[in-house]
Amino acid sequence: MQVLEQYVSYAIIINMKQPDEFTLSANWALLFEDAGLSAQKVLTQANLSQDLFTRDKPVFLPAADYFNFWQAANELAVDHELPLLLANSLSVEFFDPPVYAALCSNCLIDAVQLITKYKLITCPIEVTAQEHDEEFVIEFDLMTSIGTMPDTYCLFELAFFTQFARMALRSAIKPTRVQLLHVPEHRALYEAYFGVAVEQSHRVAISFSREDASKPFRTTSSMIMETIENGLAEEFSDANGSFQHRVKTLLVTLLPRGEVGLATVADKMTVSPRTLQRRLKQEGCSFNEVLLQTRKEIARQYLRKLDMAQAEIAFLLGFQDANSFIRAYRCWTGESLGQYRQNLKQLT
């Protein structure tokens, strides 16, 4: 009897209207410079404002302008294959905090769930993934009706996930399949990079073996702490090694994954929920109080980064959407996020 393949399919959906504009991180300028390209020339070629990467607030672009930016970059990289040039220039320093946090996931499967959620606010594509018996498939599609994704952008997405996995696993793993709507002109270069044939298909997708996708990441959870400013790091560095400190440190790595429940934290600490609550009570606090305090401390640090969008900060704090974070912040402080950031901007 033929055994039907069992699989799990998921797409992370945020409870909010799909955005009409998408964030263009200032980190793109750094990546382009590292790759030997002038970010300013790319902006000029794309007919975009020259100050996009120097503003002290998040930059949002409609989907058409977002892809124009990519098309302009491709036109300027005349002697190189842009997706490969950028992929080979990727480093941890380039990653925005949410993608940086994904490096601290358990494995590629968990990391993709995080990145999928984050991409809903940063680019006009929808990323879905399927867990098959032997294979883990990541597929890309437009979330808008502007036409089709530029081939260059599709290739970069596939190269990005490949490079991300290699960085996290500290191993030159190879995908099992690479599928594109159009085969690139310099196909051999991409096949050398991926280590597998590039197929023409009805979809844009990259697949990894289930074994590779399930391998534990070798990037450590302590990396998250390095993204936090010194003031918060000092606040978290409890010389007495209290149980509350252990819970807070764990929450910093779990919050971006949305894993903020008592049972989850207790399981990660290999104690029962009842024991966790009892140990915290002995130190004069509860789990909910520690969770709230941790969120507030991290929020305060990230809000000082005026170029970080509210949706990004909400993601890092484990909220379902920016509106939930905005309401929570007002409840914590009695003032609006906009008011706080405006006052902060005036002070700086």
C-alpha positions in Angstrom: 0.0 0.0 0.0 1.3 3.4 -0.9 1.9 5.6 2.1 0.6 9.1 1.6 3.1 11.7 2.6 2.0 13.5 5.8 2.9 17.2 6.1 2.3 20.3 8.1 1.8 23.6 6.4 1.8 27.0 8.0 1.8 30.7 7.2 2.3 33.2 10.0 -0.5 35.7 9.8 -0.6 38.8 12.0 -4.0 40.0 13.0 -3.9 43.2 11.1 -4.7 44.6 7.7 -2.0 43.8 5.1 0.2 46.9 4.8 0.3 49.1 1.7 3.8 50.2 2.5 6.9 48.3 3.6 9.9 49.2 5.7 13.3 49.9 4.0 15.9 49.3 6.6 19.0 51.5 6.8 21.0 48.3 7.0 20.5 47.8 3.3 22.9 50.8 2.8 25.5 48.9 4.9 25.0 45.7 2.9 25.3 47.5 -0.4 28.5 49.3 0.7 30.0 46.0 1.9 29.1 44.5 -1.5 30.9 47.4 -3.3 27.8 49.2 -4.4 26.8 52.8 -3.7 23.5 53.0 -1.9 23.1 56.6 -2.9 23.5 55.7 -6.6 20.9 53.0 -6.2 18.5 55.5 -4.7 19.2 57.9 -7.6 18.7 55.2 -10.2 15.4 54.2 -8.6 14.2 57.9 -8.4 13.9 57.7 -4.7 14.8 60.4 -2.1 18.5 60.7 -1.4 17.9 60.9 2.4 16.1 57.6 2.8 18.9 55.9 4.6 19.8 58.8 6.8 16.4 59.7 8.3 16.0 59.3 12.1 12.6 57.5 11.6 11.5 54.3 9.8 11.2 54.6 6.0 8.2 53.1 4.3 7.8 52.4 0.6 4.9 51.2 -1.5 5.4 47.9 -3.2 6.2 49.4 -6.6 9.0 51.6 -5.2 10.3 48.8 -3.1 10.8 46.6 -6.2 12.1 49.6 -8.2 14.8 49.9 -5.6 15.8 46.3 -6.3 15.6 46.8 -10.1 17.9 49.8 -9.8 20.4 47.9 -7.7 20.5 45.1 -10.3 21.1 47.6 -13.2 24.1 49.1 -11.3 25.6 45.7 -10.6 26.5 45.3 -14.2 29.6 43.1 -13.7 28.1 40.9 -11.0 25.1 38.8 -10.1 23.5 41.0 -7.5 21.8 38.2 -5.5 25.1 36.3 -5.1 27.0 39.5 -4.4 24.7 40.4 -1.6 24.4 36.9 -0.2 28.1 36.5 0.0 28.3 39.9 1.8 25.8 39.0 4.5 27.0 39.2 8.1 25.3 39.2 11.5 25.8 43.0 11.6 23.5 43.4 8.6 20.5 41.7 10.3 17.7 43.7 11.8 17.0 42.8 15.4 14.1 40.4 14.6 16.2 38.5 12.0 19.1 38.6 14.5 16.7 37.0 17.0 15.8 34.3 14.6 19.5 33.2 14.6 18.8 32.2 18.2 16.0 29.8 17.3 16.2 26.1 17.9 16.5 25.2 14.2 15.7 26.4 10.7 12.1 25.4 10.9 11.6 27.6 14.0 13.6 30.4 12.5 11.5 30.5 9.3 8.4 30.9 11.4 9.9 34.0 13.0 11.2 35.5 9.7 7.9 34.8 7.9 6.0 36.8 10.5 8.5 39.6 10.3 8.5 39.8 6.4 4.9 40.7 6.5 5.9 44.2 7.6 9.2 44.5 5.7 8.5 43.4 2.1 5.5 42.8 -0.2 5.7 39.0 -0.2 4.1 36.2 1.7 6.3 33.4 2.8 4.8 30.0 3.6 6.5 26.8 4.6 5.6 23.1 4.6 7.1 20.4 6.7 7.1 17.1 4.8 8.3 13.8 6.0 11.7 14.2 4.3 11.7 17.8 3.2 11.1 21.4 4.5 9.9 23.7 1.7 9.8 27.6 1.9 7.7 29.2 -0.8 7.4 32.9 -1.8 4.5 34.8 -3.4 3.3 38.4 -3.8 0.9 39.7 -1.2 -0.1 42.6 -3.5 -1.5 42.9 -7.1 1.3 44.8 -8.7 2.3 42.0 -11.1 5.2 39.6 -10.5 8.3 39.7 -8.3 11.5 40.7 -10.1 13.7 37.7 -10.8 16.6 39.4 -9.0 14.5 39.7 -5.9 13.4 36.1 -6.0 17.0 34.9 -6.4 18.1 37.0 -3.4 15.3 35.6 -1.2 16.5 32.0 -2.0 20.1 33.0 -1.5 19.3 34.8 1.7 17.7 31.7 3.3 20.5 29.5 2.2 23.2 31.9 3.6 21.2 32.4 6.8 21.0 28.6 7.4 24.7 28.2 6.7 25.5 31.0 9.2 23.3 29.5 11.9 24.5 25.9 11.4 28.1 26.9 10.8 28.0 24.4 7.9 27.8 24.7 4.1 24.5 22.9 3.8 22.9 22.6 0.5 19.2 22.9 -0.4 17.6 19.9 -2.0 15.7 21.9 -4.6 15.7 25.5 -5.9 12.7 26.5 -8.0 12.1 29.7 -10.0 9.6 31.0 -12.4 12.5 31.9 -14.8 15.9 30.3 -14.9 18.6 32.9 -14.5 20.9 33.7 -17.5 24.0 32.7 -15.5 22.5 29.5 -14.2 25.8 27.8 -13.6 26.9 30.5 -11.1 23.7 29.9 -9.0 24.0 26.2 -9.2 27.5 26.4 -7.9 26.3 28.6 -5.0 23.3 26.5 -4.0 25.0 23.2 -4.8 22.0 21.9 -6.6 20.2 22.3 -10.0 18.1 25.4 -10.5 14.7 24.3 -11.8 12.1 26.3 -13.8 8.8 25.9 -12.1 5.3 27.3 -11.5 6.5 28.7 -8.1 9.4 30.3 -6.3 10.6 28.0 -3.6 13.6 26.5 -1.8 13.7 23.2 -0.1 16.0 21.7 2.6 16.1 18.2 3.9 14.0 17.7 7.0 17.2 16.5 8.7 19.1 19.8 8.0 16.1 21.9 8.8 15.8 20.2 12.2 19.5 20.5 13.2 20.1 22.6 16.2 21.4 26.1 15.4 24.9 26.7 16.7 24.3 30.4 17.2 23.7 30.9 20.9 20.8 32.5 22.8 23.3 35.0 24.4 23.5 36.7 21.0 20.2 38.4 21.8 21.7 40.1 24.8 24.3 41.7 22.6 21.6 43.6 20.8 20.5 45.3 24.0 22.2 48.5 25.1 24.6 48.5 28.0 22.1 49.9 30.4 19.7 47.0 30.0 22.6 44.5 29.9 23.7 45.7 33.3 20.2 45.5 34.6 20.0 41.9 33.5 23.4 40.9 34.8 22.4 39.8 38.3 25.5 39.1 40.3 23.5 37.0 42.7 22.3 34.7 40.0 18.7 34.9 41.2 15.9 32.7 39.8 14.2 35.9 38.6 17.3 36.8 36.6 17.3 33.4 35.0 13.6 33.8 34.0 14.2 37.3 32.6 17.2 36.2 30.6 15.3 33.3 29.1 12.3 35.6 28.3 14.6 37.8 26.2 15.2 35.0 23.8 11.6 33.6 23.9 9.7 36.8 23.4 10.4 37.2 19.6 9.1 33.7 19.1 5.9 34.5 20.9 6.6 31.9 23.5 5.7 33.8 26.6 3.4 31.4 28.5 4.2 30.2 32.0 4.1 26.5 30.9 6.6 27.1 28.0 9.1 29.0 30.2 8.8 26.3 32.9 9.4 23.6 30.3 12.5 25.4 29.0 13.8 25.6 32.6 13.0 22.0 33.3 10.8 22.7 36.2 7.0 22.5 36.7 4.9 25.7 36.3 4.0 25.4 40.0 7.7 25.2 41.0 8.5 28.2 38.8 5.8 30.3 40.4 6.9 29.2 43.9 10.5 30.0 43.3 9.6 33.5 42.0 7.2 34.1 45.0 10.1 33.3 47.3 11.9 36.3 45.6 8.9 38.5 46.0 7.4 38.5 42.5 5.2 36.5 40.1 5.7 35.2 36.6 3.4 37.9 35.1 5.3 40.6 36.9 8.6 39.4 35.6 7.2 39.1 32.1 5.8 42.7 32.2 9.0 44.1 33.7 11.1 42.4 31.0 8.9 43.7 28.2 9.0 47.2 29.6 12.8 47.2 29.9 13.4 45.9 26.4 10.8 48.3 25.0 12.5 51.2 26.6 15.8 50.4 25.0 14.4 49.8 21.5 12.2 52.8 21.5 15.3 54.9 21.8 16.3 53.7 18.4 14.2 56.1 16.4 14.7 54.3 13.1 13.0 51.1 14.4 9.4 50.8 13.4 6.8 50.1 16.1 5.9 46.9 14.3 9.5 45.7 14.6 9.6 46.4 18.4 6.2 44.7 18.8 7.6 41.6 17.1 10.6 41.5 19.4 8.4 41.8 22.5 6.1 39.0 21.4 3.0 41.0 20.6 0.7 39.9 17.8 0.7 43.3 16.1 1.8 46.9 16.6 -1.6 48.0 17.9 -1.4 45.5 20.8 2.0 47.0 21.7 0.7 50.6 21.4 -2.1 49.8 23.8 0.1 48.0 26.2 2.6 50.9 26.3 -0.1 53.4 27.1 -1.3 51.2 29.9 2.3 50.9 31.3 3.2 54.6 31.1 0.0 56.6 30.6 1.4 58.3 27.5 1.3 57.4 23.8 4.2 55.9 21.9 4.1 58.8 19.5 4.3 61.3 22.3 7.2 59.5 24.0 9.2 59.3 20.7 8.5 62.9 19.9 9.8 64.0 23.3 12.8 61.8 22.9 13.5 63.3 19.4 13.4 66.8 20.9 15.9 65.9 23.6 18.4 64.5 21.0 
